């Protein structure tokens, strides 16, 4: 909110000092994370910052050459899920490798929901903790891009739908990738295809499901999507639900490697062999699916390189260099392995 008595004026450091009952110097120390004030005073100042809605003047800061040399990443997913997710590990590795080349650090936080994520961004912007942020898992009507613009915090999105938005996005065409996979299964004679998708609210999950269903309508496939949250428990439940259908699928597509391996375990427990009884494919392609027996057919992409592209784009944005609204990343390609085969004769 604007400073009291001045509805159109941005709050200043002096306003924060008056609100917190401290000196402007103390406010400066708190905002720049410098020693010289007590933890209690620092906490009172940061509370005043939040109450007044203060944020740094990004343009003035850039002119002064003052940067935090830190890029932020806030992830709104269960921490346990991230701990076993190869995609996330490879993405972070790519981000950090590119940032380290410029001596820029990566600051990572895991939170429970989008409101908590926005609170982190507001605090980072107010305290000048980071020069910009990488945003994952865009959702329908996502409030984060517009809010980040209002905060003046540079940001780059991963994915989206390939159309320009409030902040730049790095986009890989997963719709085209999923279409390739559907065509591969149709060529093998599959008609009944199951799909264990991701979180329906995620834009990339919705795009993949839509691609599979669009291709299925064109190719004469009966596609059944069961959403899950990428966890082993929900994936197992989704796989069992597909196997319980009157028309049991002869192929199942999983939206991640971890989901695919969890699903394969359920299929083995049901006495189904790959690919003799049922075919399996995964969207991502990490060492996990290559070491499976048989190795899994997958949509292959260089996730490490994707992280590097994200970091390069954000660094350019922070420096004030021109950045396209949509930065095209290499689209995933189909890698056929031993987990997909012709539809079983009994089911044909």
N, C-alpha and C positions, 0 to 999 in steps of 0.2 A: 504494500500500500504506500502511497506517497507520504512525504513528511507531513506532520500535523500542521494545519494552517496553510498548506501549499498544495492543493489538490492535483496540480499538474507538474509538480517538481519531483524529480527523482530524489530519494533519500540520500544523504551524504554521510561521510564518516563523522562529521560533527553531529548530525542527527542521531547516529548510533551512540556516540559518546554521551550525549544528553540523555538518551533513553535508558542507557545502562548505568548512568551515574559515574562515568569514568572519564579520563582524559582522551583526546584524540590520539595521542601517542600510544596509549594502551590499546585502543582499537586497532591501530596500525600493527602493533605487535601481534595481536590475536589473529588478524586476517592474513598475516604473512608467516604465521607459525613460528614466531621468534621467541626466545626466552626473555625473561624480565617481568613477567606477570604470573600471578598464581593461577592454579587450575580453576579455582572458583571464579576468579575474575574473568578468565578466558571463557568459561561456560556462560557467564552472565552476558558477555559481549556477543557471543554466538547466538544466544537466545534473542537478543535485541535485533541482530541481523535478520533472523528468521521472521520475527514479528513485523519488522518494517519492510520486508521484501527487498532488501538491498541486494544489488548485484554489481560486479565490477564493470566499468566502462571498457568494453573489449577493444574498441578502437584506440583509446588512450593508452591502454596497456600494451597494445602492439607497437604503437609509436615509441613507447618507452623501452621496447625490447625486453619486457619482463615476461618470461615464460617459466612455467613450472617444470618443463622438460619431463612431463608425465602425461600419459594417455590413459583414460579410464575405460573400464569394461565392467558393467553391472549385469549380472545374469539372473534372470527370474526363473529359476528351475530348482528342483530339489538337489541339494549338494551331493547326495548319494548317487543320483542319476548321472551327474557330471563326472563323478569319479571313475566311472567305467565306460564313458562315452568317447570312443576314438576320434570322432569328428571334432568334438570340443578341444581335446588335447592337441590335435594337429593344427586347428585354427589358432589357438593361443600360441603354439610354437612358431607358426608363421608370423603372427603379429609381433611377438617379442624379438624374433630374429631381425626383422626389418627395422623395428624401433631401436634396437641395440646398436645398429650400424650408425645411428645418429645420436647415440648416447641418451636416448629417451626411454624412460621406464614405463612399465605397464602396471597399473593399479587395478586390482581385481576385487570385486565384492559379489557375494551371492545373497540375494534377498528373496522374500516370499511372494511379492506381487508387484504389479506396475506402480501403484501409489508409493510403495516403499522405494522403488527404483527412482521415481521422480524426486522424492525427498533427498536421495543421495545426490542427484544431479544439482539440486538447488544448493545443497551444502557445499559441494565441490566448487560450484560457480561463485558462491559468496566468499569462500575461503581461498579461492584461486589455487585449488589443489591440483587441477589438471588443465591442460591446454585444449583438450577435446575428448570426445568419447566415441566408442564404437557401440552400435546398438544392434542387438540380435532379436530374433523371433518377433518380427513385426506382426501385429494382430489387426483385425478389421476395425476401422475407425480408431486407430491407435492414437492416443493423445500425446505420445512422446515427441514426435517430430516437431509439432507446433510449439510445444512447451520449451523444447530446447532452443528453438529460434527466439522465443521470448526471453529466455535466460541469456541469450548471447553466447551460448556454449557451442563451439563448433562440433559437428557430429557427422558420422557416416553410418548409413544403414547397411546391413547385410540382407540381400535379397529384395523383397518387395515384389511388385508385379511388372517391373520393367518400364513403368511410366514415371515422368518427373514428379517429384514431390517437394515438400518444404526444405528437405536437406538431401544432399547427394546420397546415392545408393550404389552399391556394388551388386550387380545382378548377373546370375547364371541361369540360363533357360532350362529349368527343371521340367517345364511342361513338355518341351521337345524331347527331353531325356525319357520321361515316362511314356511318351508315345512310342519311342523306339522299343522299349521293353514290351509294351502291349503287342506290337507287331511281331516281335520275336516269339512270344508265346502263341500267338495266332498261327504263325507259320509252323509251329510244332503240333498243331491240331487241338490246342486247348480251347475250350468254350467256357467252362465254369472256372472263373478266376477269383480267388479271394485276395483281399488287400487289407493288411493291418496298417492303418494310417497313423499319423501323428496327432497332435492336439488340434482339433478342428478349427479353433480360433486363430491358429497361426496361418498367416498368408501363404507361406510356402507349403504347408500341409494341405491347405485347401486347393492350391494350384495343382499339386501332384494328384490328388484324388480326382479333380475335374479332368485332368489330362487322361487319366486312366479310363474314366467313364466315357469321355468324348471319343477316345480311340476305340473303346469297346463297342460303342454304338455303331461306329463306322465298320468295324471288323466282325461284327456279329458275336461279340463276347458278352457273357453274363457276368458282370462285375459286382461283387459284394464288398463294400468297405466297412470295416469295424474299427473305430478310432481307439487309440490307446495313448498313454503318456510317455512312451519309450521305456517304461520300467519293465522288469522281468515279469512281475505279477500281472500287470494289465495285458502285456503281450501274450502271456500264456493263456489268460482268460479269453482273449480275442481269438486266438488260434483254436481253442476248444469250441468256441461258438461257431466258427466256420466249419469245423469238422462235424458238428452236430446238425448241420443243415440237411434237408432232404436231398438236395443236389450238392453233394460234397465237392468242393473245388478240387480240380486236378493240378492246380498251381496256386501258390500264394506269394504275393509280393509284400515285402516288409519295408517300412520307411527308414530303417536304420540298421546298421550291422548288429548292434546289441539286441534289437528286437528280433532280427532274423535268427540269431543263435538261440535265443530263448524259445522261439517258435520251433526250431529244429529239434530241440530237446523234447517238446511236447509231441511232435510227430513221431519221434523215436519211441516214446512211451506208448504211443498208440499202435506201434508195430508197423509203421509206414516207412518204406525205404525211399531214398533219393537217388536218382529220379524215377526209379521204376514204378513206384506207387504214386508219387506226388512230386511236382517240381517246386523249387524255391528260388526266389531272387531277392536281392537286397538293393536298396537305393544307394547307400554309401559303399565304399570298397576299401576296407582297411586290412591290415595283416590278419585280423581276427577271422574274416571270411575266407581268406586265402589259405589259412591253416586248417580250416574245417575239413571234414571228410564226408562227402566229396567237397572240394572247394566250391564256393557259392558263386553263381552268376550274379553280376552286380553292375550298377551304374557307377563308373569310375570317374573320380575327379581328384585333382590335386588340392586337397584341403589346406596343406601347408602354403601353397602358392596363393590360395584364396586369402589367407591371413596376411600374406605379404602385400597383396593388392589393396586390402583394406587399410593397412598401415600406411602405405605410400599415399593413398588418396587422402587420408586424414592429415598426414604431415603437410601435404601441399595446401590443404584447406587452412591449416593453422598458420602457415606462412603467408597467406593472402594470395596464393597463386590460383589461377583459373582452374576450376574443377568441373567436369561435365555433370549434369544432373543425374545421369545414369552411366556408370562405368561398367562396361561389359567384361565379364570374367569368362574364361573358357567353359563351355557347356559340358556336362557329364557325357561320357561315351559308354556304350554298352560293351561289357567284357563277358563273353560267354564261357562258362566253366561247366563242371560236371553235375551241377545241381539241377539243371533244366534239361529235359529230354522230351521225346514225343509222348503224347497223351497215352496213358495205359490202354491197352486193347479193350479191356472190360468196360472202361468208361467212355470209349470212343463212340 
